[in-house]
């Protein structure tokens, strides 16, 4: 220890004159079994650095130099001595260095800086891997990392924590490993389809080999190691050659499209006369008068029979290339399949057309809300009089009768006069029945009487009616259909409407022509999903009802009808008002006897007053929702099912809903259930609306 102190004193003689020695100062080390902590303290004085010593740093070190060292050389020798004894100096807060065992240095090593760090500096470096697998590269590079270092693989990267010289060796080795050795090759096909061959090659290809079909060029792009690509290219050429000698008849089974609708498209491409579909896509049509008439399949032939198509030997100039070669295409309705008889290249081209058209079409749920709020009030007040003389008297017959009130005074007066004047029993009975029927049909308050004075009979009927009515109709028809397919919805009745009458040639029998008309709620819609996600809707919506007969003598029926037909564009899931009507009207009627009705006060007996007021507020809303996946359709069905189930529970909460019994026992499946709302779902809760001042409390 005495020798160490003397040698160190001689070596550090230059440092006694200043706190920090200049960089050009020369230092000589000759340490034998010196305490490591004392060595660190002396290094701090020489280099001017602050060191934090971990409690685990214990022991002795030996260092001997043959020549004087500069301060930077001294610091590098200091780090190497620590490394040789199992310690390392890692950067800490405030520019200090923490001296600790190398075993735990990976967690605190600085990120980057291996190029600037000394040989014995402990650093962490992240290397990006672009062409090779990171896990495979780690296994190759692991021998270059020291026992106390670490190397791990991330996603497209490698993380190395070790001494700076080892990290630099790892960087150099990785630069030689991470190179692109894959080759790319494009295989052109003459007979087979690119997708068919690509599917077979994918089953044979190993890891690291990519197989991509290029439909536009009928080619296959291969990428991978040279040996695998050469083998796959040979297989592709062999399969393509065998396809040339294959069958010229190909059957394509459709998954989503309808063979009947697809067949005319293929026939047009071949220059053939397109076979029109035998069934109309519209479930209902309207005649020029606006009345709905039901439609259905045509009975002209059997739709399951294959559609004939004649081969085409040649085509005029300017037509598609397919039309210049002989080919035949038809369909088999039983399996929804397209049958192609053509050369392999024609088969391939038609197959590509079928592939692009045979895709699953999205569905659209169209929901309508029809709100009609109406209120009306009517008042009627009138006095009807009659005067008649008995048989043999000179008193004239006089009656006041008005069209806007009941009963009919003419019928009542006729029945009284027939009985008093001694008319035939048959006529008297007929007039009496008519008068009773008129009295029975009257509404409101009715009062009257008959006075007989001498040879005169005087009668009067007073009628007063007030009628108030209110209605609040809410209808929510909904229907789901495929994109660009028309859908038809009807809930109502089919009533007969007389369109004509005729007599038989013998005039002893009448013939009546009747046309049936739908009355109720009708929704006819064709949705079309645009590329941007909006929906174009062709809508016809109708609400009709029976208002009553035209009059008591005319049995023709009056129909109330609200019809709307329009084309709109709506965003997915949005509610839009497509139409509305606010109608308010008031009618006043006054019927009176000329001259007599103008007399003050007394003239009120020769008048009949009526007043009617009606107000109607009609609004129609529509909401289309795209059902993109089966999960969307299931969620919608579950919501509707839960609503219907809840309505049944409200009526009988102590019993299992009959809807659940039907689904479980008859259908043999589990009732649909709505899943919990997701983060994108909007949850709407009931809101208590305070009563308005106009509502009774």
Residue pairs with C-beta under 8 A, 6 or more apart in sequence:
3 32
4 30
4 31
4 32
4 34
7 28
7 30
7 31
8 31
8 42
10 28
11 27
11 28
11 29
11 30
12 27
12 42
12 45
12 46
14 21
14 25
14 26
15 21
15 25
15 45
15 46
20 48
21 27
21 46
21 71
22 71
23 70
23 71
23 72
24 70
25 70
25 71
26 68
26 69
26 70
27 46
27 68
27 69
27 70
27 71
27 74
28 65
28 67
28 68
28 69
29 63
29 64
29 65
29 69
29 74
29 77
30 63
30 64
30 65
31 39
31 61
31 62
31 63
31 64
32 62
32 64
33 60
33 61
33 62
34 60
34 61
34 62
34 63
35 60
36 57
36 58
36 59
36 60
36 61
36 85
36 87
37 53
37 57
37 58
39 61
39 63
39 78
39 81
40 51
40 53
40 57
40 99
41 51
43 49
43 51
43 74
43 75
43 78
44 50
44 51
46 71
46 74
46 75
47 71
47 74
47 75
47 78
49 75
49 96
49 97
50 94
50 95
50 96
50 97
51 89
51 96
51 97
51 98
51 99
52 92
52 96
52 97
52 98
52 99
53 99
54 98
54 99
54 100
54 101
56 100
56 101
57 87
57 99
57 100
57 101
59 85
61 81
61 85
63 77
63 81
65 77
69 77
75 118
76 118
76 119
76 120
78 89
79 88
79 89
79 118
79 119
79 120
79 121
80 119
80 120
82 88
82 89
82 99
82 120
83 102
83 120
83 163
86 101
86 102
86 103
87 99
87 100
87 101
87 102
88 99
88 100
88 101
88 102
88 105
88 120
88 122
88 163
89 97
89 98
89 99
89 121
89 122
90 97
90 98
90 100
90 105
90 108
90 109
90 110
90 122
91 97
91 98
91 110
92 98
92 108
98 108
100 108
102 122
102 148
103 148
105 122
105 148
105 161
106 124
106 148
106 149
106 150
106 161
109 122
109 123
109 124
109 161
110 123
110 124
111 123
111 124
111 125
111 126
112 123
112 124
112 125
112 126
113 121
113 123
113 164
114 121
114 123
114 125
114 164
114 167
114 168
114 171
115 168
117 123
117 164
118 164
119 163
119 164
119 165
120 163
120 164
120 165
121 163
121 164
122 161
122 162
122 163
122 164
123 161
123 162
123 163
123 164
123 167
124 159
124 160
124 161
125 159
125 160
125 161
125 167
125 170
125 171
126 154
126 157
126 158
126 159
126 160
127 157
127 158
127 159
127 160
127 170
127 171
127 174
128 156
128 157
129 137
129 156
129 157
129 158
129 174
129 178
130 156
130 178
131 178
131 179
131 180
131 181
131 182
132 177
132 178
132 179
134 153
134 154
134 155
134 156
134 157
134 158
135 153
137 153
137 158
137 174
137 177
137 178
138 151
138 152
138 153
138 158
140 173
140 177
141 151
141 158
141 160
141 170
141 173
141 174
141 177
142 151
144 166
144 169
144 170
144 173
145 151
145 160
145 162
145 166
145 170
146 162
146 163
146 166
148 162
149 160
149 161
149 162
149 163
149 166
150 159
150 160
150 161
150 162
151 158
151 159
151 160
151 161
151 162
151 170
152 158
152 159
153 159
158 174
160 166
160 167
160 170
162 170
181 225
182 208
182 223
182 224
182 225
183 223
183 224
183 225
183 226
183 229
184 221
184 222
184 223
184 229
185 221
185 222
185 223
185 229
185 233
186 214
186 219
186 220
186 221
186 222
187 219
187 220
187 221
187 222
187 233
187 236
187 237
188 217
188 218
188 219
189 197
189 218
189 219
189 220
189 236
189 240
190 240
190 244
190 345
191 240
191 241
191 243
191 244
191 246
191 344
191 345
191 348
192 239
192 240
192 243
192 344
192 348
193 218
193 348
193 351
193 352
194 213
194 214
194 215
194 217
194 218
194 219
194 220
195 213
195 215
195 355
197 213
197 220
197 236
197 239
197 240
198 211
198 212
198 213
198 220
200 235
200 239
201 211
201 220
201 222
201 232
201 235
201 236
202 211
204 232
204 235
205 211
205 224
205 228
205 232
206 224
206 228
208 224
208 225
208 228
209 222
209 223
209 224
209 225
209 228
209 229
209 232
210 221
210 222
210 223
210 224
211 220
211 221
211 222
211 232
212 220
212 221
212 223
213 219
213 220
213 221
214 220
214 221
215 352
218 348
220 236
222 229
222 232
222 233
223 229
224 232
243 344
244 344
246 344
248 341
248 342
248 343
248 344
248 347
249 339
249 340
249 341
250 339
250 340
250 342
250 347
250 351
251 332
251 337
251 338
251 339
251 340
252 337
252 338
252 339
252 340
252 351
252 354
253 335
253 336
253 337
254 262
254 336
254 337
254 338
254 354
254 358
255 358
255 360
256 358
256 359
256 360
256 361
257 354
257 357
257 358
257 359
258 336
259 331
259 332
259 333
259 336
259 337
259 338
260 277
260 278
260 279
260 303
260 331
260 333
261 277
262 331
262 338
262 354
262 357
262 358
263 274
263 275
263 307
263 329
263 330
263 331
263 338
264 274
264 275
264 276
264 277
265 274
265 353
265 357
266 329
266 338
266 340
266 350
266 353
266 354
267 273
267 274
267 275
267 309
267 329
268 274
269 320
269 322
269 323
269 350
269 353
270 309
270 312
270 322
270 323
270 327
270 328
270 329
271 312
271 315
271 319
271 320
271 322
271 323
272 309
272 310
272 312
272 329
273 309
273 310
275 307
275 308
275 309
278 297
278 298
278 300
278 301
278 303
279 297
279 298
279 303
280 295
280 297
280 298
281 485
281 486
282 295
282 486
282 488
283 295
283 486
283 487
283 488
284 292
284 293
284 294
284 295
284 488
284 490
284 524
285 292
285 293
285 295
286 292
286 293
287 293
290 563
291 515
291 517
292 490
292 517
292 518
292 522
297 303
303 333
304 333
304 334
305 333
306 330
306 331
306 332
306 333
306 339
307 330
307 331
308 330
309 328
309 329
309 330
310 328
311 326
311 327
311 328
312 323
312 326
312 327
313 326
314 324
315 323
315 324
322 346
322 349
322 350
325 342
325 343
325 346
326 342
327 340
327 341
327 342
327 343
327 346
327 350
328 340
328 341
328 342
329 338
329 339
329 340
329 341
329 342
329 350
330 338
330 339
331 337
331 338
331 339
332 339
338 354
340 346
340 347
340 350
340 351
342 350
361 482
361 483
361 484
362 482
362 483
362 529
362 626
362 627
362 628
363 480
363 481
363 482
363 483
363 626
363 627
363 633
364 480
364 481
364 482
364 483
364 527
364 529
364 535
364 624
364 625
364 626
364 627
365 478
365 479
365 480
365 624
365 625
365 627
365 636
366 478
366 479
366 480
366 481
366 487
366 523
366 525
366 527
366 537
366 622
366 623
366 624
367 476
367 477
367 478
367 622
367 623
367 624
367 625
368 475
368 476
368 477
368 478
368 523
368 541
368 620
368 621
368 622
368 623
369 474
369 475
369 476
369 575
369 619
369 620
369 621
369 622
369 623
370 473
370 474
370 475
370 476
370 477
370 521
370 541
370 543
370 562
370 618
370 619
370 620
370 621
371 473
371 474
371 617
371 618
371 619
371 620
371 621
372 471
372 472
372 473
372 543
372 562
372 616
372 617
372 618
372 619
373 471
373 472
373 473
373 616
373 617
373 618
374 469
374 470
374 471
374 614
374 615
374 616
374 617
375 468
375 469
375 470
375 471
375 614
375 615
376 467
376 468
376 469
376 470
376 612
376 613
376 614
376 615
377 466
377 467
377 468
377 469
377 612
377 613
378 465
378 466
378 467
378 468
378 610
378 611
378 612
378 613
379 465
379 466
379 467
379 609
379 610
379 611
379 612
380 404
380 405
380 444
380 463
380 464
380 465
380 466
380 608
380 609
380 610
380 611
381 463
381 464
381 465
381 608
381 609
381 610
382 402
382 404
382 405
382 462
382 463
382 591
382 607
382 608
382 609
382 610
383 400
383 460
383 461
383 462
383 463
383 604
383 605
383 606
383 607
383 608
384 399
384 400
384 401
384 402
384 405
384 409
384 460
384 461
384 463
384 608
385 398
385 399
385 400
385 409
385 458
385 459
385 460
385 605
385 606
386 397
386 398
386 399
386 400
386 409
386 412
386 413
386 416
386 458
386 459
386 460
387 395
387 396
387 397
387 398
387 399
387 456
387 457
387 458
387 459
388 395
388 397
388 398
388 413
388 416
388 417
388 420
388 421
388 456
388 457
389 395
389 396
389 397
389 455
389 456
389 457
390 420
390 421
390 455
390 456
390 457
391 420
391 421
391 422
392 455
393 455
393 456
395 455
395 456
397 413
397 417
399 409
399 410
399 413
400 409
400 593
400 606
401 408
401 409
401 410
402 591
402 608
403 591
404 589
404 591
404 608
404 610
405 463
405 465
405 608
405 610
406 438
406 441
406 442
406 443
406 463
407 435
407 438
407 439
407 441
407 442
407 446
407 461
407 463
408 438
409 461
411 431
411 434
411 435
411 437
411 438
412 435
412 438
412 439
412 459
412 461
413 459
414 431
414 434
414 435
415 428
415 431
415 432
415 434
415 435
416 435
416 450
416 457
416 459
417 423
417 457
418 427
418 428
418 431
418 432
419 428
419 432
420 457
423 431
439 446
441 552
442 463
443 465
443 467
444 463
444 464
444 465
444 466
444 467
445 462
445 463
445 464
445 465
446 461
446 462
446 463
447 461
447 462
448 459
448 460
448 461
448 462
449 459
449 460
450 457
450 458
450 459
451 457
451 458
451 459
452 458
475 521
475 543
477 489
477 491
477 521
477 523
478 489
479 487
479 488
479 489
479 523
479 525
480 487
480 627
480 633
481 487
481 525
481 526
481 527
483 527
483 528
483 529
484 526
484 527
484 528
484 529
485 526
486 524
486 525
486 526
486 538
487 523
487 524
487 525
487 526
488 522
488 523
488 524
489 521
489 522
489 523
489 524
490 518
490 520
490 521
490 522
490 523
491 520
491 521
492 518
492 519
492 520
492 521
492 522
492 544
493 518
493 519
493 520
494 516
494 517
494 518
494 519
495 516
495 517
495 519
495 546
495 557
496 514
496 515
496 516
497 514
497 515
497 516
497 517
497 557
498 512
498 513
498 514
498 556
499 513
499 514
499 515
500 512
500 513
501 510
501 511
501 512
501 513
502 510
502 511
502 513
503 509
503 510
503 511
504 510
504 511
517 559
518 544
519 544
519 545
519 546
519 559
520 543
520 544
520 545
521 542
521 543
522 540
522 541
522 542
522 543
522 544
523 539
523 540
523 541
524 539
524 540
524 541
525 537
525 538
525 539
525 540
526 537
526 538
527 535
527 536
527 537
527 624
528 535
528 536
528 537
528 538
529 535
529 626
530 536
530 569
533 571
533 572
533 626
534 569
534 570
534 571
534 572
535 569
535 570
535 571
535 572
535 624
535 626
536 567
536 568
536 569
537 567
537 568
537 569
537 570
537 622
537 624
538 567
539 564
539 565
539 566
539 567
539 568
539 578
539 622
540 563
540 564
540 565
541 563
541 564
541 565
541 578
541 620
542 561
542 562
542 563
542 564
543 561
543 562
543 563
544 559
544 560
544 561
544 562
544 563
545 559
545 560
546 557
546 558
546 559
546 560
547 557
547 558
547 559
547 560
548 557
548 558
549 555
549 556
549 557
549 558
550 556
550 557
550 558
562 581
562 618
564 578
564 579
564 620
566 578
566 579
568 576
568 578
568 622
570 576
570 622
570 623
570 624
572 624
572 625
572 626
573 623
573 624
573 625
573 626
574 623
575 621
575 622
575 623
576 621
576 622
576 623
577 619
577 620
577 621
578 620
578 621
578 622
579 619
579 620
580 617
580 618
580 619
580 620
581 616
581 617
581 618
582 616
582 617
582 618
583 614
583 615
583 616
583 617
583 618
584 614
584 615
584 616
585 613
585 614
586 611
586 612
586 613
586 614
587 610
587 611
587 612
587 613
588 609
588 610
588 611
588 612
589 608
589 609
589 610
589 611
590 607
590 608
590 609
590 610
591 607
591 608
592 598
592 603
592 606
592 607
592 608
593 606
593 607
596 602
596 603
596 606
597 603
597 606
597 607
599 606
625 636
626 632
627 633
627 636
634 672
635 674
635 675
637 672
638 672
638 673
638 674
638 675
639 674
641 659
641 671
641 672
642 673
642 674
644 659
645 657
645 659
645 660
645 671
648 657
648 658
648 659
649 657
659 671
660 671
663 669
663 670
663 671
664 670
664 671
677 683
691 697
